[in-house]
């Protein structure tokens, strides 16, 4: 068996932070995410908002070119786009 060193990242109960990890925690900008003061959360939310705006543009263009009825939708996964059929009755029983 190899005697290589490794860091066990299963959880914070078994991980012993390195000096670099401790320094990164010490240097990190922090804030309360509930009051929208956490710069990391704000940056991630802005990034995801931009991604969703781009996806919305792509979906709008697809719908112009390939109109679908209400039982179909476009699904994007990575760089692939597919069309999926789904039940439009939201779980209500049909009569």
N, C-alpha and C positions, 0 to 999 in steps of 0.2 A: 504494500500500500504506500502511496506517495505521502511524503511528509511535508507537502507544500502548506504554507500558511494560508488561511482563508478567514473571511469575516462572515460570521453567521448572522444573516439578516432576517431570520424567521420572525422575530418580534423584538420589541424594546426590552423584554425581560431577559433575553439571552445575549443581546448585542452589547459589546463593550465598545463605546465610541473611541476612535483614534484621536490623536491630538488635532488632526485636521478637521475631523467631524465636530469636535468640541469648539474649535475656533470658528467654523462656519455657523454653528448655532449661536455663538456669542456675537458674531458680526451681523447676523440676520436682522433685517428690518422687520419689526412685528407691529401688529395692530389688531384691533378687535374686528373680526369679520362681520359680526352682527351689526355693528355701527358703520360698516363699510370703510374701515380704517386700515385693513390689512393689505399692504401693497402687493403681496404675492397673489392673494385672492383676486384683487382688482385686476391685475395683469392677466390672470388666467381667464377671468370673465370677459375681458375685452377681446382676448384672442379667440375665445369660443364664439363670441358674438360676431366677429368678422367672418369666421368659418361658416356660421349659419347663414349669414347674408350672402356669401358666395354660393352656398348650396341652393338657397332660394332663387338666386338668379338663374342657376343652371336648370332648376326644376321648371321655372317659368318658361325658359327657352324650349325645353323638352315638350311642355304642354302645348306650346304654340305649334310645334312641328308634328307632334304625335298626340292629339287630344284623346283623353281617356274618359270613360264614364265613371260614375261614383264608386264602382266596385273594384277599381284598379288604382294602384298608386305606383310611383317610381321609388325604387330603393337604391341607395348608393352605398357601396361597400368598397373602401379603398378607392381605386381608380376604375371600378366597374359599376355599371348602371344596369338595373334590371327592372322589369315590370312585374308586379305581384298582384294577384287577385285576392280579395279578402271579402269576408262577410260584412255587409254594411248595415246589419240590423242591430248592432250594439248589444247582442245577447237577448234581445226581445224575441219572443216566440211569434212566428208568422202564423196568420190565421188562414 
